[in-house]
Amino acid sequence: MNLFFNLLKINTLFIVLSLLFSACGNTENSDTDNLNDSLSNSSDTSLYNSKNQGGIPFDFPKIGIESKTGDYVLTPGYEMWQNNISAEMPENETYIFYSATMSNPGEAESDIEFTFDGIQKMPNAIIVPIPSGQTAAKGDIVLTWWQTGSGMQRAIVTDATNPTEPMVRYLDLDYNNPATDNNSGKSIGQTDYQLKANSFVKISNEWQAGNMVAAKDENWGWVIAQIISIAENKVLTIGFAGKMHVYAKTDIIPMPIKPVVKKGDAVQVVGTSSFIAGTVVRVDEKIGRVFVKTATEEEAAIPYGEIILQLP
């Protein structure tokens, strides 16, 4: 019975293909163009693995990567990526960047070793390298992952007694997060953690992967996003609720890595995803937070990377 259905599927496929090529006319170039268009527009998983190696379902080019075998990287989970690019609208899916290990870097895609999925190919555009051998100083902003949890995180170095394994305060955890640390008993957003060696990279350039940006969205105005990759004046970002989006570089304003603000300054800060006005109450440089009073008269602890003096 299975053989019968397989033969039936094959015959049906030949009929459908014959009709398609007949409808496209007799020009070979036309047939090829139409097929290429369907390949580039489809979000079928196998397409991005075999037919469009290194491509992603966003308007972003294939790129190389500067990462060595054995280095940590940050990238979406493999199964998540496969499921999301198979969705009808990949841009509406949620992408979470986890830690993994570079197995073999390639020209447009690389072999990545995942904790649970083994070695799998992933497009370079969605891989953030974490070069080995990094050191940090007190006050540095670094890109890493939540090492007692999961997910990409920015952090500020609070103690660099051991510069290869610094103590940090995570910036992308809410300051008043209700979850408490088992050892300190304090909110995880107010607790210092030690990073393991080779697991972080200093953010020293405003256009560097991991830095935050204000992006001019056609529907929402200025919104907050985080740089993943940059190529050909296009910026691949991850934003509110883990949505991926590509912006023109001209529609991007990098957020200050360390904002220069003082008490009484009028500033723009991130509300939920877009920006709202506020006034600086105080700055705590050690933990990378600016305490701001907003229009609701509530005081909010804004992390570095989410505050700017003004936007156009």
N, C-alpha and C positions, 0 to 999 in steps of 0.2 A: 504493500500500500504506500509506504514512504517513497519507494522508487517511482511509483506512478505520479505522486504529487510533485516530486522533484523534476520529472520530465515535463510535467504540465507547466511548472514555473519557468523552466528554461524556454519552452516553446512560446509562452506568453511574453517573456522578455524579448525574444527575437522579433515577435510581431510588433511590440511597442516601439522598439528601436527602429524597425523598418519604417513605421508610420512617421516617426519623428524626423528621420533623415529625408523622407519623401517630402514632408511638409516644409523642410528648410530649403528646398530647391536643389539645383544641380551643381551649385558652386561649392567646391571642396573647401575653400577658405571660409565660406559662410558657415559650413558645418563645424569646422574647427573652432571658429570664433564663438559660436553658440555653445559648444561643449565647454570651452574654457570659461565662458561666463557662468555657466551653471556650476562648474567646479569652484570658482572663486566666491560665488554667492551662497553655496550650500553650507549648512552647519553640520553635515553628517560627520560623525566622529572619525570614521575610517578615512574620510577625505583629508582631514588635517594631519592624519598620521602618515598616509602613504602618497597622496596626490599633491599635497601642498605642504611639504615638509618644512617645518619651522614657521608656518603661517598661523595667524590667529583670526578669529571671526570679528575683527575690528579693523577700522581703516588705519592700519599701522604696518610698516614694512618689516620684512625679515631683517634680523640684525645678528652680528657676531656677539661674542661674550669674552670678557677678561676674567676667567676663573680657572683654577687649577684643580686637577684631580685630588680629591681628599678635602677640598675646602668646603665649608658650610655654604649653603645658599638658602634663600627664602623664595618660596614658590607656592602656588596653590596645590592642595592635595591632589594626587593623580586622579582618583575616582571622581572627586568634585569637578575637576577640570573637564574630564570626559563627559560627565553628565551635563554640565553647563553649556558646553559648546554644541551639544546635541539638542538643546532646547530651542524652541521656536524663536525666542528673542534672547540671545546670550547676554546682551547688555543689561537685561533686567534681573539677571541671576546674581547671587551673592558669592564672592570670591574671598577666601581666607588664606593668607600666606603663612605657611608653616616652615619650619626648618627641615632641611634635607641635606644630602651630601652630593657634591659633584663627582660623578664617576668618570665621565669622558666628555670634555667640551667639544662642541662641533660648530660648523660655520653658521647654521641657522637654527639648529636644535641640538640639545645635549642629552646625554644619558645621565639621569638623576636617580640616586638611590634613596628610596623612601623607606620609612620605618616598617610599614606594613605592606607596601605594594612592590617591594623589590626594586630593580633597576628598570626605569621607564624613560621613554623619550619625551622631552618637554621643549616647547619653543623658547628660544633664548630671550625673546621679548618679555616673557613673564617670569624670568629668573633674575633675582637680585643677588649679586655675588657678595659674599662675606670673606674677604681675603684673610688668609692665616697670618699670624705673626703681628697682629695689631697691638698697640699699647694705648693707654689712655691717661689723661691727667684730670685732676679734680676740676669739675665744671664743664668738661667736654660733653657734647651731645652725641650719643652713639645710636646706631641702628642695630637691633638684635631681635630676639624673640622672648616671649614671656616664658622663662625657663622653669617656673614652677607651675605653669599652665600651658598655654599654646598661643600661637599667633604672633605676627610681626609687631614689634614694639620699638618706639623710640625711648631713650632713657637718658638721664643726666647722671654723670659720675659724681658721687658724693664722697668717695674715699678711694684714692689711688695709691694706697700704701703698697699694694701689689698691682703694678700697672698693666700686667697681662691678665689679671683676674680681678678687675675693679668692683667695688660696691656701687650700686646704682639705685636710683629711684625711677620707676617706670613712669613715663609721661602720658602714655595713652590709656592708662587705667584711670578711671574717675577718682578724683582726690578723696571723695567721701564714699567710695565703693563699700557697700554693706558687707562684702566678704572680708573676713578677718584672717590675718596670718596666724598660723598655729603657734609660732614661737613668740612673736611680739604681742599678739593679741590686738594689734591695731589694724585699721583698714589696710588692705593690700595696696591701696593707693598712697599710703603714708608710711610704707615700710621699705627699708633698704634691702637689696638682695645682691648676692655675689654672682657675677657672671663667670662662666668657665672660659678657659683660654681659647682663643681663635674663634670666639662666638659673636664678635661684634666688630663694627667698623665705625670710625669717627665720621660724623657728618660735618664736613668742613667747607662745602660748596653749596650755595643755595639751589643750584640746578642738579644736585646729586640725587641719585635714587634714595628714597627714604625721607627726603625733606618734604615739608608741607608747602602747599601753594594755594593761592586764591585763584579760582578758575571762573571765567565769565561764562556762565551757562545761559543758553538762549531762553530757557524757561524759568529759571530760578534766580537769575542775577549772579552775584558773586557767591560761590560756594567753596567749601574747604575740600581739598583733595591731597593725595600723597603721590609723589612721583615714583613710577615703576621703571619706565624706560623713556629715552628721548632719541628720536631719529628723524632726519629730514624735516626739521621744524615742527614735528608732531610730538606731543607728550602723552604717553600712556599713563593713566592715573587710576588709583582706586579711591573711591570716595565714600559718602554716607551709605551705610548698610552694606558695605562691601561691593558696591557697583563699580564696574570698570568703564572707563570712558576715555576717548582720545580727544584732546583739545589742540588747537593750533597754538604754537608757542607764543604767538602775539596775544592770545587770550589768557595768558598765564602771568601771574605776579607771584614770584617766590616769597614765601613768608620769611621774616628774619629768623635765623637759627637761634639767636639770642637777642630778643627785642631790647632796644634802649628806651626805656620808659621810666617815669617817676610818678610819685604820688601827685594826683590832681590832673594828670594828662587825660585828655579825651582820646579814646581808642575805639577800634573796631575789633570785636572778638567773636569767636564762633559760638553760635547759639546751639541749635541742633545740627544743622549742616550749613546753613547760611550765616551771614554776619549780622551782628547787632551792635548798637552803640553802648559804650560804658565809660566809666571813669575809674582810673587807677586809685586804689586805696593803699596798697602796699606791694612791695616786690620782695620775694624770697628767692634770692639768687642761688642759694645752696640747693634748693629742691626744684628749681626751674619753674616756679609758679608765680603768676601775677594775680593778685586778688583784686577783683574788679566789681564795682557796683553797677548794675545794669538798670534799665528803665523800670524794672519791676521792684527796684530798691533792694534786691537780694544780692548778697556778696557771693561771687563765684570764684573758684580757684582755677584760673585759666593756665594751661600748660604752655611753655614756650612752644612756638610753632603755630599757635592758634590766636595770636594777638598781633595787631599791626596798628600804627598810628592812624593811617587813613587809606582808603581805597578810592579810586576814581569814581 
